[in-house]
Amino acid sequence: MKQWWMFSALVGLALGCALLQGLPLPGQKADLEATRNALWLQNTQVVLQLTMQAMPTPTAPAAPGGGPMPPMASPPRPAPTAAPPLLPTATLPPSPTAVPATPTLAATLQGTATGNLYCRTGPAPYYPSADTLTKGDTATVLARSETTDPYPFWLVNTANGKTCWVWGRWFRVQGNPELLPIATAPPPPPGAFSLGLRKIAKCGGSFAVVLVLVNRGPEPLESVFVRIKDTKTGAVYELDPGRRDEFWRCGGGKSRLFPGEEGEVWVLTYADDPRGNLLRITVRACTQDGLTGVCRERTIQQYYP
């Protein structure tokens, strides 16, 4: 029993010494921790170095026929591609609408003269005459004028081969004239003028037939000649020769009429009062004084009530 106790004591003493030798003193704890970290890092580097030395070194493959392979070219970069096009915007189809039918223009129509008339170079009475038609004559109708007041003019081919314009008051068209095209009027010639009877007036102790003229041509009108016949009494009246170089009116007048300008001409009948009688009036107007230059003549029949 005494021996067992002594053995236990010796064993405990040995273990205590061993434990005391493994534990750091209080001042040595920080130094021991730093030493352990340094040893761990050194061992890690040694292991890594040994591993790399153990790995085989890659060698470049030999080219066919010997020698090292040439360096591989970098793979080409893909060419930039254009941005994909935008998708078209969807649009709704237009709503169906009714389309009026366009009439097909007739090539020609036929017409007949209902009286004797002039066929002129333009669609107005101040254009000169190119041909004449008598009642019953026929012509091929090609076109119509823009103006229809009070009657249209028709562009026709006459039996004499003339292409000219006839007044619709004395010409009847067979068929639908709306199918005919509208023809543009040619410019009026120099000396062209419109003519009308304006009134019967008093000038001093005399009566006077008052005419109105409008210059339709491209040049001024400088002189005028007038002859008036009273178809009831047979009396003839003329403009005084001293007043033919002006567009004279009672108390004044104009020396010329410019293009588009209107003027009056007074013709004295003295004591005769022609009101209510049908008058045949012939007027010649010229582009120069003395009834010279380019002259145009017109005749109308008219009365003033």
Secondary structure, DSSP 8 states (H G I E B T S, - for coil): -HHHHHHHHHHHHHHHHHHHHHS--GGGHHHHHHHHHHHHHHHHHHHHHHHHHHS------B-TTSSB--------------------------------------S-EEEEESS-EEEESSSSTTS-EEEEE-TT-EEEEEEE-S--SSS-EEEEE-TTS-EEEEEGGGEEEES-GGGS-B-------TT-EEEEEEEEEEETTEEEEEEEEEE-SSS-B-EEEEEEEETTT--EEE--GGGTTSEEETTEEES-B-TT-EEEEEEEEET---TTS-EEEEEEEEEETTTEEEEEEEEEEE---
